[in-house]
Amino acid sequence: GAGVSQSPSNKVTEKGKDVELRCDPISGHTALYWYRQSLGQGLEFLIYFQGNSAPDKSGLPSDRFSAERTGGSVSTLTIQRTQQEDSAVYLCASSSVAGGPGAEQYFGPGTRLTVT
Amino acid sequence: DAKTTQPPSMDCAEGRAANLPCNHSTISGNEYVYWYRQIHSQGPQYIIHGLKNNETNEMASLIITEDRKSSTLILPHATLRDTAVYYCIVRDPYNQGGKLIFGQGTELSVKP
């Protein structure tokens, strides 16, 4: 079956512009996660959705970052007024459940964001 | 902060077993050990998890010491396609909403 998909695969933007990154989770997966991976920081958790609500936003680095999820499916991560330090690969993952030991996460291929 | 310590890199000959160690000396009773790997330019991939018993699946085996302070991921017959960064993660699956906290991992290079 289809895995997690993300779009665009690559995005180059100018400093100060807003960007939207999209994640389509595996159908039926209720939990959705955003992570980012940059050269200096490794893989960092950003935000987690259970259905359409986000009980854990603790990883969002600033108020320029926001995310939403609609219909319990597609999620959009928005970065406003992008800065060069936002350059990274943004990864989305989904899981059939949020808790429990067997709730493995399936990751998408990521969106590579470059801020010039 | 990551709760695990892994060697930054390891080499393994193709066809041989790859044994990747992980130290998690502060693991608590509710925390499981999870392994994920990330092949270059791809998203991470789940491998295996365990609480205290040894586990085996089609990808790998996980050996957890009796005191649970360390574990070893075993790839029984490593292939070139197993070259990746391997992450050992400990977490309580009933709390934290399932988020994964990644450390630096071990970069495994399988050589012909």
Chai-1 contact restraints between the chains, C-beta under 6 A:
chainA,res_idxA,chainB,res_idxB,connection_type,confidence,min_distance_angstrom,max_distance_angstrom,comment,restraint_id
A,A31,B,G98,contact,1.0,0.0,6.0,A-B,restraint_1
A,G42,B,F102,contact,1.0,0.0,6.0,A-B,restraint_2
A,G42,B,Q104,contact,1.0,0.0,6.0,A-B,restraint_3
A,L43,B,F102,contact,1.0,0.0,6.0,A-B,restraint_4
A,F45,B,K99,contact,1.0,0.0,6.0,A-B,restraint_5
A,Y48,B,G97,contact,1.0,0.0,6.0,A-B,restraint_6
A,Y48,B,K99,contact,1.0,0.0,6.0,A-B,restraint_7
A,P55,B,G97,contact,1.0,0.0,6.0,A-B,restraint_8
A,D56,B,G97,contact,1.0,0.0,6.0,A-B,restraint_9
A,L91,B,G43,contact,1.0,0.0,6.0,A-B,restraint_10
A,A98,B,G97,contact,1.0,0.0,6.0,A-B,restraint_11
A,A98,B,G98,contact,1.0,0.0,6.0,A-B,restraint_12
A,G99,B,P93,contact,1.0,0.0,6.0,A-B,restraint_13
A,G99,B,Y94,contact,1.0,0.0,6.0,A-B,restraint_14
A,G99,B,G98,contact,1.0,0.0,6.0,A-B,restraint_15
A,G100,B,P93,contact,1.0,0.0,6.0,A-B,restraint_16
A,P101,B,Y32,contact,1.0,0.0,6.0,A-B,restraint_17
A,P101,B,P93,contact,1.0,0.0,6.0,A-B,restraint_18
A,A103,B,G98,contact,1.0,0.0,6.0,A-B,restraint_19
A,E104,B,Y46,contact,1.0,0.0,6.0,A-B,restraint_20
A,F107,B,G43,contact,1.0,0.0,6.0,A-B,restraint_21
A,F107,B,P44,contact,1.0,0.0,6.0,A-B,restraint_22
A,G108,B,G43,contact,1.0,0.0,6.0,A-B,restraint_23
A,P109,B,G43,contact,1.0,0.0,6.0,A-B,restraint_24
A,G110,B,G43,contact,1.0,0.0,6.0,A-B,restraint_25
